[in-house]
Amino acid sequence: MATLMFQATLPAAAADPAETSASSGLQGLSEFERGSPAQAGDVHAGHSRLSGLNPSLLQDLQSADPQAEARSGRNVGLDLMGVLAAALRHNRALQLHLELDYRVVPLAVWPQARVAQSPLGVEQLLALRLPDLRVLLVEPARTEPPAASTVASPLNLLLWELALRGARGTLLAPIAGPAAYRVAPGAELQALALSGTLAAAVEKLRQVSTPLRDIAGWPGFDHDRASRLLNALYLQAALIVSRSHPAASAA
């Protein structure tokens, strides 16, 4: 695992792009913008630039959560969780460039190999203020997935933590709407080290299909946390979504 440190708590107002780039080993925002000129055919989704993507994936990203900017009142660009969910659905390896405090964090993901790679190790990446990560640029990954080594991070762990602690507190589009949810038989979640109310909720969902409204009423849960758990399970390919189940009408 990489040991590069990242000053995740540095206030944006105090950040100097030159200093933070040198101290963290990451590229400063202004340097990135100078070195990454727009290309012919690029499109934008809010503040996020989409470059060289497969047409179906591009359409998926452009249509994802069109009301996000209206709700927030600012030019937020793409939702990071939505981008990663689309990468999984289309099985496309992507290179993401994320911004936090005037620094640019590269993140490459290979859904088929279930690995991710960043100059930061997974511990440092997950120690960042996940809700504040903003998507600057999405483009195809230019390299093959890394072989099993210290530079590759498990994608499942990254997806799980982003779902639970990232900016998004609503259901991803593919699982939203009237539905009942259940953990898929045989889903292996041991590597996530579940405990407490989270483990109890997963165990309940192994036994019975349940609508979002009911999950939100379980001990330790509300609508936000229930939505995050369902997103996290979906991104692990561990969620069954039933639109015809009798409980679905209560969603």
ZIZIZI-V870604 format. One record per residue. N is the residue number from 1. RES is the residue in one letter. PSI is psi as a letter, one per 40 degrees, with the letter a starting at -180 (999 if undefined). NEAR is the number of other C-alpha atoms within 8 Angstrom. D_LAST is the distance of its C-alpha to the last C-alpha in Angstrom with 2 decimals. Layout:
# ZIZIZI-V870604
N,RES,PSI,NEAR,D_LAST
N,RES,PSI,NEAR,D_LAST
This chain:
# ZIZIZI-V870604
1,M,h,8,41.65
2,A,i,8,42.92
3,T,e,7,44.17
4,L,h,10,44.06
5,M,i,7,42.89
6,F,h,8,40.77
7,Q,g,6,41.00
8,A,d,7,37.31
9,T,e,6,37.86
10,L,h,8,40.53
11,P,i,7,39.65
12,A,d,7,39.47
13,A,d,4,42.14
14,A,e,6,44.54
15,A,h,11,44.04
16,D,h,7,47.01
17,P,d,11,46.10
18,A,d,7,49.44
19,E,d,8,49.40
20,T,d,13,45.82
21,S,d,12,46.34
22,A,d,9,49.46
23,S,d,7,48.19
24,S,e,10,44.91
25,G,e,8,46.19
26,L,i,12,43.49
27,Q,h,11,44.29
28,G,i,13,44.30
29,L,d,11,42.22
30,S,d,8,45.34
31,E,d,8,46.94
32,F,d,10,43.88
33,E,d,8,43.81
34,R,d,7,47.51
35,G,e,6,47.25
36,S,g,6,44.20
37,P,i,6,45.22
38,A,i,5,42.98
39,Q,i,6,43.60
40,A,h,4,43.94
41,G,e,6,40.68
42,D,i,10,38.53
43,V,i,7,35.53
44,H,i,8,33.63
45,A,g,11,30.02
46,G,b,9,30.51
47,H,e,11,32.86
48,S,h,12,32.22
49,R,h,11,34.76
50,L,h,13,33.99
51,S,h,12,37.12
52,G,f,8,38.09
53,L,i,9,34.66
54,N,h,6,33.87
55,P,d,6,32.92
56,S,d,6,29.54
57,L,d,11,28.62
58,L,d,10,30.04
59,Q,d,8,27.97
60,D,d,9,24.77
61,L,d,12,25.73
62,Q,d,8,26.83
63,S,e,7,23.62
64,A,h,8,21.31
65,D,g,6,19.59
66,P,e,7,22.18
67,Q,e,6,21.08
68,A,d,8,21.77
69,E,d,12,25.33
70,A,d,7,24.62
71,R,d,6,22.27
72,S,d,7,24.86
73,G,e,6,27.90
74,R,i,6,29.79
75,N,g,7,30.63
76,V,d,11,28.38
77,G,a,12,28.58
78,L,i,13,26.34
79,D,h,11,23.68
80,L,d,9,25.21
81,M,d,11,22.06
82,G,d,11,21.44
83,V,d,10,25.08
84,L,d,9,24.96
85,A,d,9,21.85
86,A,d,11,23.78
87,A,d,13,26.86
88,L,d,10,25.15
89,R,d,6,23.73
90,H,e,7,27.19
91,N,f,9,29.10
92,R,h,9,31.30
93,A,h,11,33.40
94,L,i,12,33.22
95,Q,h,13,35.39
96,L,i,12,33.63
97,H,h,12,35.56
98,L,i,13,33.77
99,E,h,13,35.24
100,L,h,10,35.43
101,D,f,8,38.20
102,Y,e,12,40.39
103,R,i,13,40.33
104,V,h,13,38.94
105,V,h,12,37.22
106,P,i,10,37.41
107,L,h,12,34.75
108,A,h,12,35.06
109,V,h,13,32.42
110,W,g,13,33.06
111,P,d,12,29.84
112,Q,d,5,31.84
113,A,e,6,33.97
114,R,f,10,31.10
115,V,i,13,33.41
116,A,i,12,33.68
117,Q,h,12,36.84
118,S,i,12,37.81
119,P,d,10,41.05
120,L,i,12,39.16
121,G,i,14,38.42
122,V,d,10,34.86
123,E,d,7,35.57
124,Q,d,12,36.90
125,L,d,9,34.14
126,L,e,11,31.41
127,A,e,8,33.51
128,L,i,9,33.13
129,R,g,9,30.95
130,L,d,11,28.09
131,P,e,8,26.20
132,D,e,8,29.49
133,L,h,10,30.16
134,R,h,12,30.50
135,V,h,15,30.82
136,L,d,12,34.30
137,L,h,11,34.91
138,V,h,13,33.28
139,E,i,11,35.76
140,P,i,11,36.39
141,A,h,10,37.59
142,R,e,5,41.34
143,T,i,4,42.12
144,E,i,5,41.32
145,P,i,7,39.08
146,P,i,8,41.21
147,A,i,5,42.57
148,A,h,5,41.47
149,S,a,6,43.09
150,T,e,7,42.73
151,V,e,10,41.58
152,A,h,12,38.39
153,S,i,12,35.20
154,P,h,9,32.36
155,L,d,11,29.60
156,N,d,10,26.93
157,L,d,8,27.85
158,L,d,11,27.88
159,L,d,13,24.43
160,W,d,13,23.01
161,E,d,11,24.70
162,L,d,11,23.89
163,A,d,13,20.15
164,L,d,10,20.39
165,R,e,8,23.09
166,G,a,12,23.24
167,A,d,8,22.48
168,R,h,9,18.96
169,G,e,9,16.17
170,T,i,7,13.38
171,L,i,10,11.88
172,L,i,8,14.57
173,A,d,7,14.44
174,P,e,4,14.59
175,I,e,10,11.32
176,A,i,8,9.32
177,G,i,5,7.19
178,P,h,10,4.86
179,A,i,18,5.84
180,A,i,15,6.99
181,Y,i,14,9.69
182,R,i,13,13.20
183,V,h,12,16.51
184,A,h,9,18.90
185,P,h,5,21.88
186,G,e,4,24.90
187,A,h,8,23.24
188,E,h,6,25.99
189,L,e,7,24.98
190,Q,d,6,28.16
191,A,e,5,29.62
192,L,e,7,26.95
193,A,f,6,28.34
194,L,i,8,25.13
195,S,i,7,25.78
196,G,a,6,24.55
197,T,d,8,20.94
198,L,d,8,19.99
199,A,d,9,21.83
200,A,d,9,20.38
201,A,d,10,16.76
202,V,d,9,17.88
203,E,d,8,19.70
204,K,d,8,16.80
205,L,e,12,14.82
206,R,d,11,18.04
207,Q,d,7,17.88
208,V,i,7,14.48
209,S,h,11,11.29
210,T,h,12,8.47
211,P,i,14,4.77
212,L,d,13,5.40
213,R,d,9,5.51
214,D,d,9,7.90
215,I,d,13,9.71
216,A,e,12,10.41
217,G,e,9,12.20
218,W,i,9,14.41
219,P,h,5,18.06
220,G,e,5,18.88
221,F,i,11,15.41
222,D,a,10,13.73
223,H,d,11,11.18
224,D,d,10,14.06
225,R,d,11,15.14
226,A,d,12,11.89
227,S,d,12,11.59
228,R,d,14,15.28
229,L,d,10,15.19
230,L,d,11,12.86
231,N,d,12,15.15
232,A,d,13,18.10
233,L,d,12,17.30
234,Y,d,10,16.75
235,L,e,12,20.09
236,Q,e,10,21.72
237,A,f,7,20.82
238,A,e,11,19.32
239,L,h,12,15.68
240,I,h,8,14.57
241,V,h,9,11.60
242,S,h,9,10.95
243,R,e,8,9.87
244,S,e,6,11.69
245,H,i,9,10.74
246,P,d,5,10.33
247,A,e,11,7.38
248,A,d,14,5.47
249,S,e,7,5.57
250,A,e,8,3.80
251,A,999,12,0.00
